[in-house]
Amino acid sequence: MNADSRFAELKTTGKLPSPSGVAMAVIELCRRDNVGVEEIGRAVRADPALSGRLIKFANSALHGNRRPVVSVPDAVRMVGITTVRQLVLGFSLLGQYRDGVCEVFDYQAFWSRSLAMAIAADALAQGMRCASPEESFTCGLLASIGRLALATLYPREVDELLSMRPVPDAARLAGLERERFATDHNELCAALLEDWHLPRVFIEAVYQHESGEAATLPAGSRARLLCDLLGLAAGIADFCLAEDTGRRQAVPALILAAAKLGLEEEALTSLTAQLVSEWKEWGKILEVPTRDVPPLEQVIEEAAEPPGPAADLVAPAGGEALTILAVDDDRPTLLVLEHLLRGLGYKVLTAHDGKSALATALSARPQIIISDWIMPGMDGINLCKALRQSEEGRQMYFIVLSALEQDDQLVEAFESGVDDYLTKPFTPRVLAARLRAGLRVVRLQEESQRDNENMRRFAAELAVANRRLQQAALTDSLTGLPNRRYGLERLEQEWAATSRNHRPLACLMVDVDSFKEVNDSYGHDLGDALLRHLGAIMRREVRAEDTVCRMGGEEFLIVLSDASLSTAMVLAERVRRSVAQSAFTSGQLTCKVTVSVGVALREPGMQRIEELVKVADNALYAAKDGGRNRVVGPRRAPLASHPGAAAGEVRARG
């Protein structure tokens, strides 16, 4: 049975997590092309809790709003219809599935982690250009919804999986889920997101965000960047919910994941502090539990502190003291072995049977294990076999003790993974000689691990450098805005998206009027400062999902996703008016400039983005020819102009 048919079968049960009736109505409205903000606002207001959460989001530090929002339509207008659809979906699920019949599944901890991951994804997206922060927030909030779905569908079986010890990691858990349910939480999550009509790129990123380096998404693609972003957001969320020991153990992986995204340690600590503060604030609003989290820099320092030296430990010649686990069910033999090992300068752990030795080995991770062969329950050979099944156990040097030295036994021992053997009774000299041989192997392994770590660190540093180069290649150094290359790539992405979902796409070409005169009159330094000032105005006036790019010189491109012609004209006029009303001051100099704006909308007959840009260019030329300081649409008719020239007409059309 393939994944689609399996999901269809599960859907017929009626038990899959589903948004509320109000949320579904809002989602359906948002999918219509001709729906208005007021109509969506009325639908959201039918659920007071949903209304409050949406207004809170619009006013939050996450969204970066500068004007207080007090009404639902204003909130819809502020965050955008596409984002509203996704937020309503996430907030509705959070409100409905706060508890359930699955006893071991911690519903409160699930939503606490999901909220922390959402806030982390939002904060990370603000420094990357692979998705908007609002979309990233929704992805983070819903990235683990497959776990909730399985707990809802199969509460008893999920209880059994979560009760396993040791607790399986994400990869192992997914494998166990596939064995029992013919699907796993990642696959089910992807199916739910697709059923809720989230964009395909987000579904692919969510599906593989737990895979780490094993992710198969193309390197450098938008989906892979989103996948890595969500992976780091998940690591930060786990860090927030972990206990002290777990936090310290998570630090190296967290720093490495951040480095791959170009986030250095200082930036990571700052972002984590911001996240914890916002996590607590959101937790109060959404009634989701949070907890106190120590500063990341403090945990990093604690994780880097070496353990205190043991009083009875002497380092062998040529290196640091090693830890040896001695295993024997005969108490006198174990005491003699422990005494000899301590006399040779090793740190010694002991176990009296194979099962307790296995637990100690996996938790303490000794470098060498010396075990008797014949023991009740799990003998020495089976202990070795069990250890060789784990990555940590394969690194341990294993010596087996035997009273017999027969060929068949030795062959069996070595085929089971044993590294060396020692015949009982043994002398201290022979024991020391065997250990020296083991020490050489352990040191070689440690050197190999250090080399691998150096390679990983080099790869992380290279990833940081590549990320910086990528950012520099896509950023205009003067204004800090995306540059021409990024603008055209973004337009290509939106073009492909609108080809699939048949949504409108528009762009604006903006040119500063008489900019040469500014440079000639005031100098290039002031001209550069003015361009930065104008870029900030444009970024402020457009919507959160829109992209402002500097094409070169005094020309800017604004990509408007999911925008009709009327919306594009309103945004263009808003930009023109804000520039015209803004005075730029530098020292004793004050100057005012205007801009001309050409508007283009993707028409059914267009085949390439060059055609769309050409229409915008032609409209811009028409605005220049018509007297500047005006907005001209794709039919070359002047639809907005400087105050006093058809201003009444603009208001009537707007």
N, C-alpha and C positions, 0 to 999 in steps of 0.2 A: 504494500500500500504506500503510495507516494505521499509527500508532505501535504499537498493540497487536499487530497481526498481524506487524509487523516484529520486535518483541521475542519473540513466540512462535517465529518462525523462528530467531532467534539462539539461543534457549534450547534448541532441539532439537540444536544443535551440541555441547552438553555442555561448551563452552569458557568459558562465562561464569563469573566469580568466584562461588564458592559456599562457604558455611561448611562446616566439618568435620562428620563424622558425629556426634561428641559434641555439637558446637554445635547441630546441627539437632535432636538429641534434646532438648536443654535448651530450645530455642526452642519446640518442639511442646509440651513439658510446661508451659511458662509460659503457653501459650495456653489451657490447660484451666482451667475454673472451680473444680474441686474439688481441684486439686493442692496439696500441702503443701510447706513450706519444706524439710523433711528429704528429701523425694523429689527435689526440684530439686538440693539439695546433693549427694545421691548421684550424680546424673547429671553434675554439674560435676566432681566428684572423679575421674571416669574420665579426665580430661585434666589432668595435674599442672600443665602450663604455664598452662592456662586458670584453674585454681584459684588459682594464685599471683597472677595478674593481677587477679582479682576481689577477693581479700583485700587486695591492695595498693591497689586503688581505694577500697575501703571504709575503709581506714585513712589515705587520702591527705588532704593539705590541701585538695584540690579538693572532697572530699565533706564536709569540715568535721566529721568524726566526733570525738566527745569520749571515747569508750570504745574501747580497743584491740580489734580483731577478730582472732581467731586461728583460727576455723574457717569452712569454706565456708557451712554453714547460717546462722551469725551474719552473714556478709557478705551473703547473700541477704536475710536479714531486715532488715538495716540499709538497704540501698539500694532494696529493693522489687522485687517480681517483674517488674513491667513494665520497670524499668531493667535488671535482670539480663538479660532477653531481648535488649535492645538492645546492652548491653555485650558479651555473649558473641558476638553477631554481629560486632561490630567487631573484637574481639580475635582471633577465629578467622581472619578474613580477613587481618589483619596478620601472623599467624603463618604463614599458608600462602603468601602471595604476596610474598615478600621479593625475588625475582628472577624473570627470565623470559627469553624469547628475543628480545624487542624490544631491539635494541642501543642505540638512541639514548635510549629512555625510561629515565630514571634512577629505578629502583625505590626505592633507598634515600632519595633526595631526596623522592620522592613520599610515602613514609610519614613522613619527617621533617616535611614541610609539613603533612600531614594531622594528625599528633600536635600540632603547634603550633597549628593551627586549632582542634582539639578543646579544648585547654586554654584558648585565648582565648575560645571560645564559652562554655565553662563559667564562666569568670571574669566575662564580660559578663552572663550570665544571672543571676548572683547579685545584680546591681543592677537587673534588670528583672523584670517579672512576666508575661512572655509564655510562658515554659516553665521547667521545672525545670533546674537546672545539669546534672544527670546526663543528661537527654534532649538538652540542647544539646551536651554532650560527644560523644555518639554521632553527632549530626547533623554536627558539625564533622569527626569522624573519617571519616565516610562520604560527605561532600559532594562529593568528587572521584572517587568509586569508578568513575564512568563512564569516566574517562581510563584507569584501570587495565584496565577491561573491554575497551576498544578496543585497547589495546596487547596484550591477551591474544588477542583475536579476529583482529586484523589487524596482526601485528608488522611486516611489511615496509612496508605502506602508512603506518603511523604513523611509522616511521622516516623515510620520505620527507617527511612533513608537518613533523616536528620538526627536520629538517635544513634547512628553508627559511630564507633570510636576506633581509630581516630576519625575526626570529622573529615569527610572527603573534600578535596579542593574542587574548584569550579569544573575543571576538565573531567575529573573522576566522577563528580556528581552528574554531569551531563551524560556520561557513558552509562551510569546506573539508571538514569531516567529513561534513556533509549531502550534499555533492556526491559524495563517494566511497562513503559507507557507507549512505546513505538514513536516517541518524540522526546525532545528535551526542552528545557526552559528557554533557551535561546531561539530555537526553531519556532516554538509556540509564541514567543514575544514578537518575532518577525511577522508571523501570520496575523496576529492581532493588529499590529501597526499597519499592515497592508490593508486589512479589513476596515480600518479607520481612516484610510486614504492619506496616510502620511507620505511625503515624498520618498521615492525609491532610494535616493542616496542616504537618507537617514536610516531607513530599514537595514540597508547593507552594513552601515557603520555599527548600529546597535547589535546586529546579529553576530558580528565578529569582535566586539570590543573586549571580550574576555580572552581572546586568543593570543594577545601579545605578539611576539615575533612570529608566531605561526599564522597570523592573519594573511589571507591570500589576496587582499585588495591591492591593486597596483600602487607601487611606491610613488609618492608625490601626488596621487590623485586626491580629489576633494573627499571622496569616501574614506580613503586611508587616513587623511588628516583628521577627519571627524572620528574615525575609529580610535586613533591614538589619543585624541582629546578625551573621548569618553572613557578610555582605559585609565588615563591619568585621573580623571574625575572620580572614577570608581575607587582607585587607590587612595585618594584623599578622603573620600567618604568612609572607607574602611579604617583609615587612620583615626578619624574622628570617633568612631564607635568602638575602637579596640581598647583593651586594657593596657596598662603601662608596658608590660613585657611585649605584647603584640605590636605596640607602637614602635618600640625600639627595633624590633625585628623587621618592621616594614620600611624603615628609613632608607636603606640602600636602594631598594627597588623603586621607591618613590622618587628619589633624586635622579635615578637613571631614566625613568619614564619622563620626568620633567625636562631633562636635558635633551631628549630626543625631539621635544617640541620647541627647543630654543629657550627654555625657561631655566635660568640659573638659580642657584640655591637661595640667594637673597630674595629674588622675586618670588620663589616658591614659598618661602617663609612668610613674606608679606601677604601673598594671596591667601594662604591658609588662615592667617589671623583674621583677614577680612571675611573669609568664608564662615568661620566659627561665629563671628559676631552676627552676620546676616542669618545664619542657620538658627541661632537662638531667637532672633527677632521673628523670623518666619514661623518657627515652631510655636510661638505664642499665638500668632494669628491663626494658624491652621490647626492648633491643638495637637501638635505632633511633638513627642518627647525629644529633648536634646540633652546634652551633658556638657560638663566643663572639660575643656581640652587644653592641656599645657601647651605653651608656645612650641612650634616646631623646632626652633633653634635650640631650645632647652633639651628636647628629646634627641636631637642630633648629637649634642654634646654628651648626653648620657650614653647613647649607643656607641660613641667613639671611645669611651673610657675603658681601659683594659681591666680585667678582673684582678683583685688583689692577690699577691703571691701566697702560696700555701706555705705554712711554717715548716712542714716536713719535706719540702720539695727541693731537690738539688738538680740542676740542669746537667744532663750528660754532656761529655765533651763533644764539641762540634755543633751545638744547637740548643734550643729551648727544651724544657722537659715535656715529654709526651704523656698522654693519658692512656692507661691500659685498663681494660675490663677483664677481670679474672673470673672464670665461671667453673664451679665444681660443686657437686652435691655432697662431696665428702668434706666435712668441716675441717678436720686436721690438715688435709691436703691444701685446702683453700687458705688456711692461716699461714702455712709454710710458704706458699706461692706469693701471698700478699707481702709477707715479711721480706722475701728475697727481692721482689720488685721494688719495694720502697728503698731497700738498701742500695739498689742500683740507680736510684735517683728519679724514679718515675712516679707520677701521680696515679693512684690505684683506686679503681672502683671494683666492687665485688657483687656477685649474684650467685644464688645457690641452686638455680635451675634454668632451663632454657627459656621459659616464658618471661620470667622476670629479667633475664639478661637481654632479651629482645627489646623489651620496653626501655630498659636503661640505655641500651646502645642507641636507640632511635632518639632518645631525649638528650643524653649527654654527648653523644657522638665521639667516642674514644677513637684514637688513631689505630690502636692495636687491640685485638681480642685474643685472649688465651682461654680455650674452653676444653673441658674434658669431653671425650667422645660419648661414653656411656653414662646417661643420666635418665631418670624416670621422666615420663612425659615427652618433652621436646629434647632430643639428644643434641650433641654438638654438631653433627652433620646437618640435621634439619634446621638448627639455628643458623648455620652458615647459609643454607639455601634460602631461608626466609629473609636474611639480610641482603642477599644478592638481588632480591627483587625490588629493592629501593635504591634510589640514586645515592643516598648517604651511605647505605650499607655496602655498596660496591666499592666505596673508597677505603673501607677499613681493612687493615691487614689481619688475616685470620690464621691463628696457629691452633691446631688441635692436639690435645693430649691423649695418648693411647698407651695401654699396657702391652700391646702386641705390635709387631712391626712386620706384618705379612703383606705380600705384594698386592693381593686382591683388595685388602682394606685400604692401602695407600692409594691405589688407582681410584677406588670409589671416593676417597676423600678429596683428591685433587679434581676429579670430575664434578664434584659438588661445589667447587669454588674455593676450597681451602688453599692458602698460600704456602703453608709450611706445617710440619708436624714435630712433635717432641715426645720421645718415648719415656714413660714412667718406669722406674724412678729416674729423675734427671738431676744433674749436678748444677750448681750455680754457674760454673764456667760455660757449660753447654747452653744453659738458659740465656746467659749474657750474649753468647755468640749468635744464637738464633735471633735475639732481639736486635743486635746490631745489623744483621741482614735485613730485618724488617724495617729498621730505622732508615736505612738507605732508600728503600722503596717509598716509604712515607715522605721523605724529604723530596724525592723526585716528583711525587704526586703534588706536593705543596708548591714546588717550583712551577710545575705545569699549570696549577690553578692560578698562581700569581701571574704567569704569562697570559693566561686567558683573561684574567681580570684586567690586566693592563690593556689587552686588546679591546675588551669591552669599554674600558674608560676612554681609550683612543677613539673607538667608534662613537661613543657619546659626545666627545669633544668635536669630532668631525660632524656629527649631526647638528650640533649647536652652530658650528661655522656655516654649514650648508643652509641651515634655517636663516641665519643672518644674511647670507648672500641672497637667498630667495626673497627675503623681505626687502633687501636693498634693490633688487632687480624689479620689484613691483611697486616701489614707493617713489614718489617725487621728492627729491631731497630738499627742495625749497619750501614747499607747503606742508609736507608730511602726508599729503593725500595719496591715494593710489595713482599710479602714473598711466600713461597712454596704453602701455602693454597690458596692464591689469584691467583697465577699463574695457578694452576690446575683448579680453578673455572672459570677463564677467558678462559682457553683452552676448558672447557666444553661448555661455552657460544658460542665460535666461532665454535665449532664442531656442535652444534645444528643449528647455523645460516647457515653454509655451507651445512648442510643436506637439508635445505629448498631451498636455492637459488643456490645450485650446484656450488659454487665458490671455488677456491682452498684455502687450509689451510696448512701452514707449521710451523715448529718450529725449533729452534736451541738450542742445549745443548752446553754450553760454560764452559770450565774448565781451570783454571789457571795452567800453566805448572810449575812443580817443586815448588809449593807454600810452601811445608814443609821446603824446604831449605831456603826460605826467612824468615819464622818464626824462624828457628834454627839460622840463621846468624844474623838477625837484631832484633829479638824479636817480640812478638805478637802485641805490640802497632803499630809498623810500618806495620805489616801484615794487621791489621784492617784498617789503613789509606789507604793502597794500595787497599784493596777491595772496599773502598768507591770511590777511584780514578777510578778504572776500571768500576764500576757501572755507574759513570758519563760519561765515554767515550762511553759505550754501548748505554746509553740513547740518547746521542748526535748523534750517527751514524745511528741509526735505524729511521724508518719513524714515523710520529706523531701518526699514528693509531696502531703502534706496542707496545707490552708490554714487559718490561724487568723485570724479577723477580730473586731474589736470592733464590736458592733452598736449600742452606745450605753449610757450609764450603766455598770452593772456586768455587762452581758450580753455574751457572746461566742458566735460561731458558728464551728464547725470543720467544714470540708468534707472528707470522706474519699472520695477517688477509689479505685475498684476495691477496695472494702472490703465484705465480707460482714457480716451482723448480728453474728456471733460476734467478728469482728475489731473492729467498731465498739464492742462492749461491753467488750472487753479494753482498747482505747485509752481509752474513757471512764473506766473504773475506774482506769487508770494515771494519768490526769490528776487524778481526784478524790483518789486516795491521795497523790500528790506534793504537791498543795496542802495537804492536811490535815497532812502531815508537815513542811511547810516553815514556819519561823518568820520573819517579816519584821521587821527591825530598822531603825529610823531614829533616830539619836542615842541618847537614853536610853530610847526607847520600843521595846517589842517586842510584837508581836501576832500571833496565829494566826487564820486564817479557814478556812472550808470552802466548798465549792461543791456545788451540785446540778446534775446533768447529765441532760438528756433526749436519748434516742437515737431516730433515725428512719431507716428503710431504704426506699428507693424500691420500691413494690409495683407489680405489673403494672397495676392499675387506676388508678394515678395519672396525671393528665394535665398538671399544672403543678407548678412548684417550690413554689408557695404551699401546696400540699397536703402536700408533704414537710416544709416548715417548720412547718406547723400541727401535724403529728404530733409533731415534736420539741418544740414549745411545750407540747402537751398532756402529753407525758411529763415535761417539766420541771415543770409545775404539779403533776403527781402526785408527783414527787420532793419538792417543797416541802411538799405536804400530808402526805406520809409521814414528815416529820420532818427534812428537809434532809440534807445531807452524804451523798447517795446517788445512784445511777445507776438510771434507770428506762427500760426499753425501750419499743418502740412499742405494746405491748399493755398499757401502764400498770402492769405488775407490777413491783415493786421488785426489781431484779436485783443491786443492790450497795448497800451502806450503810456507815455509819460502823462502825469496829471494835466488835465485840461484838453487832452486829445483823445476823444472817445472814451473818457473815463466812465461816463454813464453807461455806455454800451458794455464795458467790461463787467460792471456790477450786475447788469441785467443778465448777462450770460452766466456769470458765476453763481 
